[in-house]
Amino acid sequence: MEPEDQESRAPAAVRAVFGEHAESAAEFVAMLASHGVERGLIGPREVDRLWDRHVLNSAVLAELVPEEARVVDVGSGAGFPGIPLAIARPDLDIVLLEPMARRVEWLTEVVDTLGLSVSVERGRAEEKVVRRRIDVADVVTARAVAPLARLAQWCLPLVKPSGELLALKGQTAADEIERDRSAVRKAGGGDPRIVRCGAAVLETPTTVIAIERVESGAPGVARKRGRKKH
């Protein structure tokens, strides 16, 4: 399906969220609807729900990310939320972290095709060698990666002090917080809070659990800002 066809089927929210980058968002949706399905990255039943359930759902996370922040998207998979976030916010310095080779290949193709200034790295957030290579970020994002306790343990070491872990969650967000609050604190996080994003443009706002990094742990190596394209 051509990008313009996908864009014409998209909700009116697309222009509001992506602005002048709406065509890039439509091209990404077209790639997902064709190659993404063929390569098993998206289920066929998800094609008609790509905009609301996946792309816009991810992009509205931009409401919570400071300008020119460095962002590490853990477990990017088919590109959520990292790719929509990068399209909506080209000011961000984004690293997509994904352990599976075939998904890394897909993410690299998407980044190259859309001309995004985004880095793609292969690895797992819990691996020390990956943490040293990636270093800390202002914001770490994750969508459908793991339960909150495990996610905090994996991701908070990648968050700089006073930065935030933003975990996209569903209806179980409050239950996860109640169950895993102590584990989050043990991992160096503050009190988790629920934030709704995209209320002005989405019928069902995106549910995010936001966790501030309150313990610095071992000091990281200062890193110069910059972007690299793979």
N, C-alpha and C positions, 0 to 999 in steps of 0.2 A: 504494500500500500504506500502510495506517495506521501511525503511529508505534508503537502498542502491538504490532502484528503484527511489525514489524521487531525490536522489543525482545525479543519472545518467541523469535525465531529466533536471537538473538545469543548468543554464548558467555557462560558464567558470569562471564567476566572483566570484562564490562561494568560490573557493580555495583562490582567491586573497583577499577576504574580511574576511573569517573565518579562513584561514590557517589550522592549526592542529585541529581546532574545527569544521571543515566542517561536520563531521559525526553527531555531536550534532545538528547542524543546520538542517541537513536532517531528523533527528529523530523528531525534532520539526515540520517540514513541514508535515511529515507523520502523526503526532498526529492531526494536524489541518485538514488535508485532510480526516481523518476518524472521530475521536471523536469530533473534532471542528465543523464539519458539522452536525453531529448527535445531538449535543447539542445547535445548533443554534448560535454558535459563529462566524461562517464563512458561507457565502452563497455558495451553490453548484457551482455557476458560477465562484466563486473566486478560485477554486481549481487549475485550470490551470495557474493562475496568482499569486500563492502564493509567488514564489521566487521573481520575479521582482517587483510586486506591493506592497508587504507587507514585506517580510523578508529582502531582500537586501535593499529595500527602507528605512527600519528602521536601519539596521546595519551600513550603511555608515555614520550615525550620529556620529559614533565614531571619525570621523575626527575632530570634534569640541569639544570633551570632553577631558580635561586634564588627565594626568596619575593619577591613584589612587584617582580620584575624588569621592565625595559622590553625588549620583544621585537619585532624586525622580521622578518617572515616574507617572504622574497624569492621571487617567482614563485609566489604562492599558488595560482593556477589554480582548480581546483574547491574549494579550501579546505584543502589539506594542506601542512604539518601544522598550520597556524594555527588553523583552526576547532576541531578536536578538542582542541587544546591550550587554547584559550580556554574551551571548555566544562568541561574537567577542572580548569582552574586560573583561576577568576575573579579571583584576586588579581593576575594579570599585566596589564601595560599593553601590549597587542598592536597592532601595525600590520601590516596585510596589504598588501603591495606587489605589484602586478600590472600589466603593461603593456597587456594586451588589454581593450578597452572592454567587450566582452560578458561577459568573466569578472569585471570590476570590478562590472558590473551584478548579476551572480549573487551575488557575495560580499556586496554591499550588501543584497540581498534576504535572504540567509541571516542576516546580522547583525541586521537589523531583525525578521525573523520569530522568531528565537530570543531576542531581547532581550539581545544580548551587548554589553558595553562594549568595543568594538573599533573601531579606525579602519581605513578602507579608502582606500588611495591608489593612483592610477594613475601608473605610471612604471617605469623600469628602474634597477636598483641602480648600474649603471655611469655613469649620467648625473650630471654635476656638479650640475645644478640640483635633481635629486631628492635627492642627498646633502645639499645645503644645507637642503632643505625637511624631510627626515626627521630629520637629525642622527644622532648616534651612539646605540647601544643597548647594554644589558648583554649581550644575546644576539641573534644573528642566526641564523635557521633557513632551511633550504632543502631541498627534496625533488624529486629528478628534474629539476634545473634545468640543470646543465652539468657537464662534467668538473672535477675538483678544482682544477686550476691556474687555469682561467678563473673558477671559483666563488670562489676565494680573492681573485683580483684584483678581482672585482666587489663582494664582500661584506665583506671585512675593513675597508675604509674606513668602513663603517657600524658597526663594533664598537668600543666604547670600550676604552682600554688596560686590560688584564687581563680584559676580557670574552671571550666565546667565540663562534666560528662553529660551529654544530652542523649538519652535513650528513648527511641520511639517505641511506644508500647500501645497495647489495646485496652480492653475493658478490665483486665486483671491488674492494672497499674497500682491501684490502691492496695490490693491484697499483697502484691509483691513487696511494696514498701513496708507494710506491716510485718511481713514474714522476714524480710532481709535487712531491716534497718540496722541491726547490730553488726551484721557482716559488712555493710557499707561503711560504717564508722571505723571498723577494724582495718578496712582497706585504705583509710585515709580520706574518706568523704564526709561531708557535712550532712545535715538532715535532708533527705530526699524530699522534693516537692513536685507536685503535678502541675504542669502548665499546658494550656490548650493553645494551639497555633492555628491560624487560618480561619478563625471564626467569621471573619468578614467576607470570605470568598468560598468556603467549603460548607457543604450541607452538614458534613460530619467533621468537626475540627480534629486535627492531629493531636493525639495525647502523647505528651513527652514527660519523662521523669528527668528532672534536672538535679545534678549533684555537684556541689562545689568541692574542689580539692582543698582541704584545709590543712593537711600535713604534707610538708615538702619532701620528707625523706632525704635520700642522698642527693646532693646538688647535681644538676645536669650540666652538660657543657653548653656554654652559650653558643647560639647558632645564628649565623647571619640570615636575614630574611632573603628570600629569593625563590624563584620557581624554576623548575626544570620540566621539560616536556619529554615524555617517552614515546 
